[in-house]
Amino acid sequence: MLGVPNPQTMKPLTAAAKLGIYLPAAPEEFRTHPITREELTALREDPPEWLRELRRTGPFPRDVVARKLGVSNSGLSRAEVSDHLTATEIEALLADPPEWLLRERENLRTVQAETARIDEERERRRAASNRPQKNY
């Protein structure tokens, strides 16, 4: 007789990252117990009030803060921004952007444009190398 398989679990930090929330702001029960894939799916499909509130007001983890501000994680580090910000703090930065925010946004745009240029160049070279060669 085969036993019932144990459900696959993940650490709370992993589950928090998958949900896009800042782990220390989550309820203690979430922070201290492994999360099964089924529980994670249930949280995504029908989030409880605490999860909806965290997603609405924060505090948000660094990657979410960076995305909301339009900068990279490295840009936040260079600006010495804390690991988490609330929606109110993000709104204040967006309403009156400090010099570092403007600089880091421009830096990210430059990096993205250069990455796109390199990708296009690689694609052009790949397409050129796939063309049949004329033999005269």
C-alpha positions in Angstrom: 0.0 0.0 0.0 1.3 3.4 -1.0 1.3 6.2 1.6 -0.1 9.6 0.9 2.7 11.8 -0.5 3.8 14.8 1.6 2.8 18.0 0.0 5.7 20.1 -1.4 6.4 23.1 0.8 8.4 26.2 0.6 9.9 28.6 3.1 7.8 31.6 4.1 10.4 33.9 2.4 10.0 32.1 -0.9 6.2 32.3 -0.6 6.4 36.0 0.2 8.5 36.6 -2.8 6.1 34.7 -5.0 3.2 36.8 -3.6 5.2 40.1 -3.9 4.9 41.0 -0.2 7.4 42.0 2.4 7.7 39.0 4.8 8.2 40.9 8.1 4.9 42.7 7.5 3.0 39.4 7.1 1.1 37.8 10.0 3.2 35.6 12.3 1.4 32.4 11.2 2.5 33.1 7.6 6.1 34.0 8.7 6.7 31.0 10.9 5.2 28.0 9.0 6.1 26.3 5.7 3.7 27.0 2.9 2.4 24.3 0.6 1.9 24.9 -3.2 -1.8 24.4 -2.6 -1.8 27.1 0.1 0.1 29.5 -2.1 -2.4 28.9 -5.0 -5.3 29.5 -2.6 -3.7 32.8 -1.4 -3.3 33.9 -5.0 -6.8 33.0 -6.0 -8.6 34.2 -2.9 -6.3 36.5 -0.9 -7.3 37.1 2.7 -7.8 40.7 3.9 -4.2 40.9 5.4 -2.7 40.0 2.0 -5.0 42.4 0.1 -4.0 45.2 2.5 -0.3 44.5 2.2 -0.6 44.6 -1.6 -2.5 47.8 -1.4 -0.5 49.8 1.1 2.7 47.9 1.7 5.3 47.9 3.0 6.6 46.5 -0.3 9.8 44.5 -0.8 12.7 46.0 -2.6 11.9 44.6 -6.1 8.3 45.9 -5.9 9.6 49.3 -4.7 12.1 49.5 -7.6 9.4 48.6 -10.1 6.9 51.2 -8.7 9.6 53.9 -8.8 10.9 52.9 -12.2 14.5 52.2 -11.1 16.6 49.1 -10.6 17.3 47.4 -7.3 20.9 48.6 -7.7 19.6 52.1 -8.0 17.8 51.8 -4.7 21.0 50.6 -3.1 23.0 53.4 -4.6 20.5 55.9 -3.2 20.6 54.1 0.2 16.8 53.6 0.2 15.6 51.1 2.9 14.6 47.6 1.9 10.9 48.4 2.0 8.6 51.4 1.5 4.9 51.9 2.0 2.5 53.1 -0.8 2.4 56.5 0.9 6.2 56.8 0.9 6.4 55.8 -2.8 3.6 58.3 -3.7 5.6 61.1 -2.0 8.7 60.2 -3.9 6.8 60.1 -7.2 5.0 63.4 -6.5 8.3 65.3 -5.8 11.1 63.1 -7.2 14.5 63.7 -5.6 17.6 64.1 -7.8 18.7 60.5 -7.2 15.3 59.2 -8.4 15.5 61.2 -11.6 19.1 60.1 -12.1 18.4 56.4 -11.5 15.3 56.4 -13.8 17.5 57.9 -16.6 20.2 55.3 -15.9 17.7 52.5 -16.1 16.3 53.8 -19.5 19.9 54.0 -20.8 20.7 50.4 -19.7 17.4 49.1 -21.2 18.1 50.9 -24.5 21.6 49.5 -24.7 20.3 46.0 -23.9 17.7 46.4 -26.7 20.4 47.6 -29.1 22.7 44.6 -28.3 19.7 42.2 -28.7 18.9 43.7 -32.1 22.5 43.4 -33.2 22.7 39.8 -32.1 19.4 39.0 -33.9 20.7 40.8 -37.1 23.9 38.7 -37.0 22.0 35.5 -36.4 19.7 36.2 -39.3 22.7 37.0 -41.5 24.5 33.8 -40.6 21.4 31.7 -41.4 21.1 33.1 -45.0 22.2 30.6 -47.6 25.6 31.6 -49.1 25.9 32.2 -52.8 28.5 30.0 -54.4 30.0 31.5 -57.6 
